[in-house]
Amino acid sequence: MNAQPEFNLPAEPLAPEAAALLVDLGIEPPIRPDGEDPQPLDRRGVSLRWLAACALVGSCGAALLGAAILVAMRGDTGVPEQPEAVTARAASTAGDGGGARKGDKLVADQPVMAARHSIRAPMSQRVGNREVIRVRPFVRLASSLSLTTGVYATNIPPFNPLRLFAEGGFFTADRRARMVPLAAPALASATSKDMPLLLNTGRLRDHWHTMTRTGLSPRLSAHSTEPSVQIHPEDARRYGLTGGGFARIANAHGSVVLKVALDPGMTRGSLFAPIHWSAETASHARIGAAVQAMCDPWSGQPEMKATPSSIEPVTYAAQGFVLSRDAFLLPEGSWWSRLAVEGGEARLFATDAGPAELLAAVRARFEEADLTELLDMAGGAYRCAVIREGRLLAALFLAPFGGLPLWDSVKRAFGDPAALPDNRLALLAGRSLDGASDPGPTVCACFGVGLAAIRAAFAGGAASPDEIGCQLKAGTNCGSCLPEIRRIGAQARATA
């Protein structure tokens, strides 16, 4: 049962003053201006009108918000001003000096409509240790492009950088270049009585930098197997050097020991040594230790082409080579050069150690049951082959200096897993296992053509590198061996 408020009114009429005190304003209906009694209020109608008003306000707000987002995305945040009419000005008008200019791309007196908008946008800016936001004005310009070709643009020839100097001249009054020296050219250090030669350094044709990548290729390593110094034959004779021997290059910065290569094309008084060998690939060939630390004051280019140096011969009692699947340590004090071969690595070395020391080193490394050896203590020669299960695991050849046979046949047998050297004596003799002639050092790395084949082709009537290419394919791929083929041909004609 709902409790309703009850008002107990007296039965007798009250005085007006007392009746006024009993009026409950929360119960009395509102007073209308016209004095009529109000009708009962329909609350459902009030709710519908309120819902319609809210929907109308929400729709208007969503429309305004969408319009604001659209305007912001288009960038039209400012009030556009009256478009300006832009007129292209002809270059040949009075006061311009006449003639067409490269920038005259528009048709003369052709109106182009442009719009200009001023925009003020907040930008963050750092002032000292604080970051402040300032409002900066921006101007946005928009114009239409001309759809027709200008009369002056047709008179300008197309720009072609390949024809910039086609007429053989420069942009000077007499069409000649101006060479302005920054300083008088001079070497950082001059030669002297103690340092009479200039050491020049550089790269060889098949290697790059310190052979961290090219040194991993047996094909590229087959051409230049040892670090050498190139010298003119007359200079070699003057300083007591012989081709194929060793020489020490020394100066105030350091020293190296390299093989001697005679080259008539070298300038008298100069030496050339390659930069590629490091302490990882040779024992005494790090040429960077013998180069002066001087740079050009203008370009910063290091002066690695003219270090005053001296040269003297170095002798060793014996020389040899070792082929192995991994590193083989040679006697202390030996000169060696390491290179990649098929199936492992090789070391060409020169040493003062005798056959007994090399024999002991081999037997300490490998089992005697796998060894096939030839030993000549009196003649200073020692050769061995390590063969296990029909596979050549290692080979070492030692001979008195100047008496070492070519190693190409042994290297091929070491790199070919299918080769079964049944005739071990033939292998230790250094002869080809299949009876073929030894090709000699590799000249063409692309096709594996050796020095002996090229010399035989020149002796058989070939007169040019092109004919050598037709017969042997040497020099027909990358072409880096062509200069050497030309030298071989010149030597063949000189001795014919």
C-alpha positions as CSV (number, residue, x, y, z in Angstrom):
1,M,0.0,0.0,0.0
2,N,1.5,3.3,-1.0
3,A,1.6,5.9,1.6
4,Q,0.2,9.2,0.5
5,P,0.5,12.4,2.5
6,E,-2.7,13.3,4.4
7,F,-3.8,16.7,5.4
8,N,-6.3,17.1,8.2
9,L,-8.3,20.2,7.5
10,P,-10.6,21.6,10.1
11,A,-14.4,21.2,9.6
12,E,-15.1,24.8,10.5
13,P,-14.2,27.5,8.0
14,L,-11.0,29.3,9.0
15,A,-10.2,32.9,9.0
16,P,-8.4,34.1,5.9
17,E,-5.2,34.6,7.8
18,A,-5.3,31.1,9.2
19,A,-6.2,29.6,5.8
20,A,-3.2,31.2,4.2
21,L,-0.9,29.4,6.7
22,L,-2.3,26.0,5.6
23,V,-1.5,26.4,1.8
24,D,1.1,23.8,0.6
25,L,2.9,25.2,-2.4
26,G,4.2,21.8,-3.5
27,I,0.6,20.6,-4.1
28,E,-0.9,23.7,-5.6
29,P,-1.0,23.8,-9.5
30,P,0.9,26.6,-11.3
31,I,-1.0,29.9,-11.9
32,R,-1.6,30.7,-15.6
33,P,-1.6,34.3,-16.9
34,D,-5.1,33.9,-18.3
35,G,-6.5,32.6,-15.0
36,E,-7.6,29.3,-16.4
37,D,-7.0,26.0,-14.8
38,P,-4.1,24.1,-16.4
39,Q,-4.6,20.9,-18.1
40,P,-2.8,17.8,-16.8
41,L,0.8,17.6,-18.2
42,D,1.6,14.8,-20.8
43,R,5.0,13.6,-19.8
44,R,5.4,11.4,-22.9
45,G,5.1,14.3,-25.2
46,V,7.7,16.2,-23.2
47,S,10.2,13.3,-23.5
48,L,9.7,13.1,-27.3
49,R,10.4,16.8,-27.7
50,W,13.5,16.6,-25.6
51,L,14.8,13.6,-27.6
52,A,14.2,15.4,-30.9
53,A,16.1,18.5,-29.7
54,C,19.1,16.4,-28.5
55,A,19.2,14.6,-31.9
56,L,19.1,17.9,-33.7
57,V,22.0,19.4,-31.6
58,G,24.1,16.2,-32.0
59,S,23.6,16.2,-35.8
60,C,24.7,19.8,-36.1
61,G,27.7,19.2,-33.9
62,A,28.8,16.2,-36.0
63,A,28.4,18.1,-39.2
64,L,30.5,21.0,-37.8
65,L,33.2,18.6,-36.6
66,G,33.4,16.8,-39.9
67,A,33.7,20.1,-41.8
68,A,36.5,21.2,-39.5
69,I,38.4,18.0,-40.0
70,L,37.9,18.2,-43.8
71,V,39.2,21.8,-43.9
72,A,42.2,20.9,-41.7
73,M,43.1,18.0,-44.0
74,R,42.9,20.2,-47.1
75,G,44.9,22.9,-45.4
76,D,42.4,25.6,-46.0
77,T,42.8,27.0,-42.5
78,G,42.9,30.6,-43.7
79,V,40.5,32.9,-45.4
80,P,41.4,33.0,-49.1
81,E,42.1,36.4,-50.5
82,Q,41.1,37.7,-53.8
83,P,43.0,35.7,-56.5
84,E,45.7,37.7,-58.2
85,A,46.1,37.8,-62.0
86,V,49.7,37.0,-62.9
87,T,50.9,37.9,-66.4
88,A,54.0,36.4,-68.0
89,R,56.4,39.1,-69.0
90,A,58.2,38.8,-72.2
91,A,62.0,38.8,-72.0
92,S,62.4,41.1,-74.9
93,T,60.5,44.0,-73.4
94,A,62.2,47.4,-73.1
95,G,64.9,47.6,-70.5
96,D,65.7,43.8,-70.5
97,G,68.5,44.0,-73.0
98,G,66.6,41.8,-75.6
99,G,67.1,38.2,-76.3
100,A,65.5,35.1,-74.9
101,R,66.3,33.8,-71.5
102,K,66.2,30.2,-70.3
103,G,63.7,31.1,-67.6
104,D,61.1,32.5,-70.1
105,K,58.9,29.4,-70.1
106,L,55.4,31.1,-70.3
107,V,53.6,32.5,-73.3
108,A,53.9,36.3,-73.3
109,D,50.8,38.1,-71.9
110,Q,49.1,34.9,-71.1
111,P,47.1,35.3,-67.8
112,V,47.7,32.7,-65.2
113,M,45.4,32.6,-62.1
114,A,47.0,32.2,-58.8
115,A,45.6,32.0,-55.2
116,R,47.4,33.2,-52.1
117,H,46.5,32.1,-48.6
118,S,47.9,33.4,-45.4
119,I,48.3,30.8,-42.6
120,R,49.4,31.2,-39.0
121,A,50.5,28.0,-37.5
122,P,52.0,27.2,-34.1
123,M,55.6,26.0,-34.3
124,S,57.8,24.6,-31.4
125,Q,61.1,26.3,-31.0
126,R,63.9,25.7,-28.5
127,V,65.1,28.8,-26.6
128,G,68.0,27.9,-24.3
129,N,66.9,25.0,-22.1
130,R,63.2,25.6,-22.8
131,E,61.0,24.6,-25.6
132,V,58.4,27.3,-26.5
133,I,55.6,27.4,-29.0
134,R,55.3,30.4,-31.2
135,V,52.8,31.3,-33.9
136,R,54.5,31.9,-37.3
137,P,52.9,33.1,-40.5
138,F,53.0,31.1,-43.7
139,V,51.9,31.9,-47.2
140,R,50.5,29.2,-49.5
141,L,50.5,29.9,-53.2
142,A,48.6,28.0,-55.8
143,S,48.6,28.6,-59.6
144,S,47.6,26.9,-62.8
145,L,50.1,25.6,-65.3
146,S,50.4,26.7,-68.8
147,L,49.2,24.0,-71.2
148,T,50.9,25.5,-74.2
149,T,54.5,25.8,-75.1
150,G,56.1,29.2,-74.6
151,V,57.5,31.0,-77.6
152,Y,60.9,31.5,-75.9
153,A,61.2,28.0,-74.5
154,T,61.2,26.6,-78.1
155,N,64.4,28.6,-78.8
156,I,66.4,27.0,-76.0
157,P,68.3,23.8,-77.0
158,P,68.0,20.8,-74.8
159,F,70.6,20.4,-72.2
160,N,73.0,17.5,-72.8
161,P,75.9,17.1,-70.3
162,L,77.8,14.8,-72.7
163,R,78.1,17.7,-75.2
164,L,79.1,20.2,-72.6
165,F,82.7,20.3,-73.9
166,A,82.0,18.8,-77.3
167,E,83.7,21.7,-79.0
168,G,86.9,21.2,-77.0
169,G,86.8,24.4,-75.1
170,F,86.1,25.7,-71.6
171,F,84.0,28.6,-70.3
172,T,86.8,31.2,-70.5
173,A,87.6,34.0,-72.8
174,D,90.0,32.1,-74.9
175,R,88.2,28.7,-74.4
176,R,91.3,27.3,-72.6
177,A,91.4,25.8,-69.1
178,R,93.0,27.6,-66.2
179,M,95.2,25.5,-63.9
180,V,95.8,27.2,-60.6
181,P,98.4,25.5,-58.4
182,L,97.7,25.5,-54.7
183,A,101.3,24.9,-53.8
184,A,104.6,24.0,-55.5
185,P,104.6,20.2,-56.0
186,A,107.3,18.6,-54.0
187,L,107.9,15.2,-52.3
188,A,107.5,15.0,-48.5
189,S,111.0,13.4,-48.3
190,A,113.8,13.4,-50.7
191,T,116.3,10.6,-51.5
192,S,119.7,10.6,-50.0
193,K,122.9,8.6,-50.1
194,D,121.6,6.2,-47.5
195,M,118.1,6.1,-49.0
196,P,118.7,6.3,-52.8
197,L,115.5,4.7,-54.1
198,L,111.9,5.8,-54.0
199,L,109.5,3.1,-52.8
200,N,106.1,3.0,-54.7
201,T,103.2,0.9,-53.5
202,G,100.0,-0.2,-55.1
203,R,97.7,-3.1,-56.0
204,L,98.1,-6.1,-58.4
205,R,95.7,-7.1,-61.0
206,D,94.0,-10.0,-59.2
207,H,93.9,-8.8,-55.6
208,W,92.2,-6.0,-53.6
209,H,93.3,-4.4,-50.4
210,T,94.6,-7.0,-47.9
211,M,93.1,-10.1,-49.7
212,T,90.4,-10.6,-47.1
213,R,88.2,-11.8,-50.0
214,T,90.3,-12.2,-53.1
215,G,92.8,-14.2,-51.1
216,L,90.2,-16.8,-50.5
217,S,90.1,-17.6,-54.2
218,P,92.5,-20.3,-55.5
219,R,92.1,-19.0,-59.1
220,L,93.0,-15.5,-58.2
221,S,95.9,-16.6,-56.0
222,A,97.4,-18.7,-58.8
223,H,98.8,-15.7,-60.7
224,S,100.8,-13.8,-58.0
225,T,101.8,-16.4,-55.5
226,E,104.4,-14.5,-53.6
227,P,105.0,-10.8,-52.6
228,S,107.7,-9.4,-54.7
229,V,109.5,-6.1,-55.4
230,Q,109.8,-4.9,-59.0
231,I,113.0,-3.3,-59.9
232,H,114.8,-2.3,-63.1
233,P,117.5,-4.8,-64.2
234,E,120.2,-2.1,-64.1
235,D,119.3,-1.1,-60.5
236,A,119.2,-4.8,-59.6
237,R,122.7,-5.3,-60.9
238,R,123.9,-2.2,-59.1
239,Y,122.7,-3.4,-55.7
240,G,123.6,-7.0,-56.2
241,L,120.2,-8.5,-56.7
242,T,119.1,-11.4,-58.8
243,G,115.7,-12.3,-60.3
244,G,114.0,-14.9,-58.1
245,G,116.1,-14.0,-55.1
246,F,115.2,-12.1,-52.0
247,A,115.8,-8.4,-51.0
248,R,115.3,-6.4,-47.9
249,I,113.8,-2.9,-48.3
250,A,114.5,-0.7,-45.4
251,N,114.0,2.9,-44.3
252,A,113.4,5.0,-41.2
253,H,109.9,3.6,-40.8
254,G,110.4,-0.2,-41.1
255,S,111.6,-3.0,-43.4
256,V,110.2,-5.9,-45.5
257,V,111.7,-8.9,-47.2
258,L,110.3,-9.6,-50.7
259,K,111.1,-11.7,-53.8
260,V,113.0,-9.9,-56.5
261,A,111.2,-9.5,-59.9
262,L,113.1,-7.8,-62.7
263,D,111.1,-5.4,-64.9
264,P,112.6,-3.4,-67.7
265,G,109.5,-1.1,-67.6
266,M,110.3,0.2,-64.2
267,T,111.7,3.7,-63.8
268,R,115.4,3.8,-62.8
269,G,115.7,4.7,-59.1
270,S,112.3,3.4,-58.1
271,L,110.8,0.3,-56.5
272,F,107.3,-1.1,-56.6
273,A,105.8,-3.4,-53.9
274,P,102.2,-4.6,-53.6
275,I,100.1,-3.7,-50.6
276,H,98.1,-6.9,-50.3
277,W,100.1,-9.1,-48.0
278,S,99.7,-8.8,-44.3
279,A,101.0,-10.7,-41.2
280,E,98.2,-13.2,-41.8
281,T,99.4,-14.1,-45.3
282,A,103.2,-13.6,-45.2
283,S,106.0,-13.5,-42.7
284,H,107.9,-10.3,-43.8
285,A,105.8,-8.6,-46.4
286,R,103.7,-6.0,-44.6
287,I,104.6,-3.1,-46.8
288,G,102.5,-0.6,-44.8
289,A,105.2,-0.7,-42.1
290,A,107.8,0.7,-44.5
291,V,105.7,3.6,-45.8
292,Q,106.1,7.1,-44.5
293,A,103.1,8.6,-42.6
294,M,102.8,11.7,-44.7
295,C,99.7,13.2,-46.3
296,D,99.1,15.9,-48.9
297,P,98.2,19.2,-47.0
298,W,95.4,20.0,-49.4
299,S,93.7,16.7,-50.4
300,G,94.8,14.5,-47.4
301,Q,95.9,11.8,-49.8
302,P,98.6,9.7,-48.2
303,E,102.0,9.7,-49.9
304,M,102.4,6.0,-50.5
305,K,104.2,6.4,-53.8
306,A,107.5,8.0,-52.8
307,T,109.2,6.8,-49.6
308,P,113.0,7.1,-49.7
309,S,114.4,3.6,-49.1
310,S,117.4,1.3,-49.4
311,I,117.6,-2.2,-50.8
312,E,120.0,-5.1,-50.2
313,P,120.1,-8.8,-51.0
314,V,119.0,-11.5,-48.6
315,T,120.0,-15.1,-48.9
316,Y,118.5,-18.3,-47.7
317,A,120.0,-21.8,-47.8
318,A,116.9,-23.6,-49.0
319,Q,113.5,-23.1,-50.4
320,G,110.3,-25.2,-50.7
321,F,106.6,-25.5,-50.5
322,V,104.1,-27.3,-48.3
323,L,100.5,-28.2,-49.1
324,S,98.2,-29.1,-46.2
325,R,94.5,-29.2,-45.3
326,D,95.2,-26.7,-42.5
327,A,98.1,-24.6,-41.2
328,F,101.5,-26.1,-41.1
329,L,104.1,-24.4,-38.9
330,L,107.5,-23.9,-40.5
331,P,110.8,-23.6,-38.6
332,E,111.4,-20.3,-36.8
333,G,113.1,-17.7,-38.9
334,S,111.7,-19.0,-42.2
335,W,110.3,-16.6,-44.9
336,W,106.9,-17.8,-46.1
337,S,103.9,-16.7,-48.1
338,R,100.5,-18.3,-47.7
339,L,97.9,-18.7,-50.4
340,A,94.6,-20.5,-51.1
341,V,94.6,-23.7,-53.2
342,E,91.9,-26.2,-54.0
343,G,91.3,-28.3,-50.9
344,G,93.4,-26.4,-48.4
345,E,96.3,-23.9,-48.2
346,A,99.8,-23.7,-49.5
347,R,102.9,-22.0,-48.2
348,L,105.9,-21.1,-50.3
349,F,108.9,-20.7,-48.1
350,A,112.6,-20.1,-47.9
351,T,114.6,-21.1,-44.8
352,D,118.1,-21.8,-43.4
353,A,116.8,-25.0,-41.8
354,G,118.0,-28.2,-43.2
355,P,116.3,-31.5,-44.2
356,A,116.6,-32.9,-40.7
357,E,114.5,-30.1,-39.2
358,L,111.8,-30.4,-41.8
359,L,111.7,-34.2,-41.5
360,A,111.2,-33.9,-37.7
361,A,108.5,-31.3,-38.1
362,V,106.6,-33.6,-40.6
363,R,106.9,-36.7,-38.4
364,A,105.7,-34.7,-35.4
365,R,102.6,-33.7,-37.2
366,F,101.6,-36.8,-39.2
367,E,101.7,-40.6,-38.6
368,E,104.7,-42.3,-40.1
369,A,102.5,-45.0,-41.6
370,D,101.0,-42.4,-44.0
371,L,104.3,-40.9,-45.1
372,T,106.1,-41.5,-48.4
373,E,109.6,-39.8,-48.2
374,L,112.6,-39.0,-50.2
375,L,115.6,-37.8,-48.2
376,D,119.0,-36.6,-49.5
377,M,120.9,-35.2,-46.5
378,A,124.1,-34.6,-48.5
379,G,122.3,-32.7,-51.2
380,G,120.0,-30.8,-48.8
381,A,116.8,-32.2,-50.3
382,Y,113.7,-33.6,-48.6
383,R,110.3,-34.5,-50.1
384,C,107.3,-36.2,-48.5
385,A,103.7,-37.0,-49.3
386,V,101.1,-37.8,-46.7
387,I,98.6,-40.3,-48.2
388,R,95.7,-41.8,-46.3
389,E,93.0,-44.0,-47.8
390,G,94.0,-43.0,-51.3
391,R,93.9,-39.3,-50.7
392,L,96.8,-36.8,-50.6
393,L,96.5,-35.0,-47.3
394,A,99.8,-33.1,-47.4
395,A,103.0,-32.7,-49.3
396,L,106.3,-30.9,-48.5
397,F,109.2,-30.3,-50.9
398,L,112.6,-28.8,-49.8
399,A,115.5,-28.2,-52.0
400,P,118.7,-26.1,-52.1
401,F,117.9,-22.5,-53.1
402,G,117.4,-22.3,-56.8
403,G,116.8,-26.0,-57.3
404,L,113.1,-26.4,-56.4
405,P,110.9,-28.0,-59.1
406,L,107.6,-26.5,-60.2
407,W,104.8,-27.3,-57.9
408,D,101.8,-27.1,-60.2
409,S,101.5,-30.9,-60.7
410,V,101.6,-31.6,-57.0
411,K,99.1,-28.9,-56.4
412,R,96.6,-30.4,-58.9
413,A,96.9,-33.8,-57.3
414,F,96.3,-32.2,-53.9
415,G,93.2,-30.4,-55.1
416,D,91.6,-33.2,-57.0
417,P,89.8,-35.7,-54.6
418,A,89.4,-38.2,-57.3
419,A,93.1,-38.4,-58.2
420,L,94.6,-41.5,-56.8
421,P,98.4,-41.1,-56.9
422,D,99.4,-44.8,-57.3
423,N,102.8,-43.8,-58.6
424,R,104.0,-42.1,-55.5
425,L,107.6,-41.8,-56.8
426,A,106.2,-39.8,-59.8
427,L,104.4,-37.6,-57.4
428,L,107.5,-36.9,-55.3
429,A,109.5,-36.3,-58.5
430,G,107.2,-33.3,-59.3
431,R,106.1,-34.7,-62.6
432,S,102.6,-34.7,-64.0
433,L,100.7,-37.8,-63.0
434,D,99.0,-38.1,-66.4
435,G,102.2,-37.5,-68.4
436,A,101.1,-34.1,-69.6
437,S,103.6,-31.2,-69.8
438,D,103.7,-28.8,-66.9
439,P,101.7,-25.6,-67.8
440,G,103.9,-23.4,-65.6
441,P,102.6,-20.4,-63.6
442,T,99.1,-19.3,-64.4
443,V,98.8,-16.3,-66.6
444,C,95.1,-16.2,-67.5
445,A,93.1,-16.8,-64.3
446,C,89.8,-16.9,-66.1
447,F,90.6,-19.9,-68.3
448,G,93.6,-21.4,-66.3
449,V,96.1,-20.9,-69.1
450,G,99.7,-21.3,-68.0
451,L,102.9,-19.6,-69.0
452,A,104.3,-22.6,-70.9
453,A,101.2,-22.9,-73.2
454,I,101.4,-19.2,-74.1
455,R,105.2,-19.4,-74.8
456,A,104.6,-22.4,-77.0
457,A,101.9,-20.6,-78.9
458,F,104.2,-17.7,-79.7
459,A,106.9,-20.1,-80.7
460,G,104.5,-21.8,-83.0
461,G,103.8,-18.7,-85.0
462,A,101.3,-16.6,-83.0
463,A,102.1,-12.9,-83.5
464,S,99.6,-11.0,-81.3
465,P,97.4,-11.4,-78.2
466,D,94.4,-11.8,-80.5
467,E,95.9,-14.9,-82.0
468,I,96.7,-16.2,-78.5
469,G,93.0,-15.7,-77.6
470,C,91.9,-17.6,-80.6
471,Q,94.1,-20.6,-79.8
472,L,94.0,-20.7,-76.0
473,K,91.1,-18.2,-75.0
474,A,93.6,-16.4,-72.8
475,G,92.8,-12.7,-72.5
476,T,89.3,-13.0,-74.1
477,N,87.3,-12.6,-70.8
478,C,88.3,-9.8,-68.4
479,G,91.4,-8.8,-70.3
480,S,93.5,-8.2,-67.2
481,C,96.2,-10.6,-68.5
482,L,96.6,-8.9,-71.9
483,P,99.6,-6.7,-70.8
484,E,101.4,-9.8,-69.5
485,I,100.7,-11.7,-72.8
486,R,102.1,-8.8,-74.7
487,R,105.3,-8.9,-72.6
488,I,105.6,-12.6,-73.2
489,G,105.2,-12.1,-76.9
490,A,107.9,-9.3,-76.9
491,Q,110.3,-11.6,-75.1
492,A,109.6,-14.4,-77.5
493,R,110.3,-12.2,-80.5
494,A,113.5,-10.8,-78.9
495,T,114.9,-14.3,-78.3
496,A,113.8,-15.7,-81.7
